[in-house]
Amino acid sequence: MSPANLLLQIPLFESLKSDERANLTTLLRRLALEKGEVLFRKGDEGTALFIIIQGAIKIVYSSKSGDEVTLAIFSKGDFFGEMALLDGMPRSADAVAIEETKLFILDRHDFSSFIVNNPGALHSVLYALSMRIRKTDDMLGETCFMSISMRLARRLVEMAEKKAGHDSGKKTPIELKLRQRDLASLLGVSRESINKELKTLRDRGVVTTSRNAITIMDMDVLRRRMR
C-alpha cells in the first residue's frame, strides 16, 4: 500500500485533501522492528508520531517495582505518539513491538512545518485527538460498569473487526496476535480471570487459543456477549 493510501485510512489524516496527504508523505521515514524490540522508553524525548504499516505495538506503563500495565495495543493503520507532535514532552510509557513491525515516522518539526503550510489540516488533527480522548472515557466507563465477560468480548470484537475490516461478518476465523497476559493487562484484570473467561469461550467453540494468539471462530456469539 502506498503511503498516501495508508494515510487515507488513518483517522488523524483521513479528512486531509489529496494534495495535503501528498505533501505529508514526503515527510515520512520508515522503520522496522523485530518482535520484542523497544521503540521508546518512558522518559525518552518525544520527537515523533508513529504510524503502523504492518505488525503491532503495545504501550506499557511500568512501575518502579517492575509491575506492568498494558495501556493500549496498536496494529496496522493505527497511529500513536501524537502528543509529542504538540508538546514535545517526554514519553509517558514504553512502546514495544509484539511482533515484527514496520512503521512510518513523522518528525515533530516536519509536522509543525506541515501545519503552518496546510492550516486546514489542524482541524483534522484536533478531531482525531478528541476521538482518542472520548475512547479513553469509554474504556473508563467499561471498567466501572461492565463485567469482565462483556469487556473481554467487546475488546476481542473491536480488534477482530479492525483486522478483518468489512469481512468481519463472514464465518471465517480471525487470528489476533495477542498474548493472554497482555490482554489481561489491557483490561486491567488478573491473568487468571482472563484464562477463566477464555476457557468458557473455548468450550463453546467461540475462540481457540495458542501461546501467542487468540483466534475468533464465532463473531456473532462474541457480539451477543457484549450486551
Secondary structure, DSSP 8 states (H G I E B T S, - for coil): --HHHHHHTSTTTTTS-HHHHHHHHTT-EEEEE-TT-EEE-TTS---EEEEEEESEEEEEEE-TTS-EEEEEEEETT-EE-THHHHH----SSEEEESS-EEEEEEEHHHHHHHHHH-TTHHHHHHHHHHHHHHHHHHHHHHHHHS-HHHHHHHHHHHHHHHHHGGGGGSSS-EEE---HHHHHHHHTS-HHHHHHHHHHHHHTTSEEEETTEEEES-HHHHHHHT-
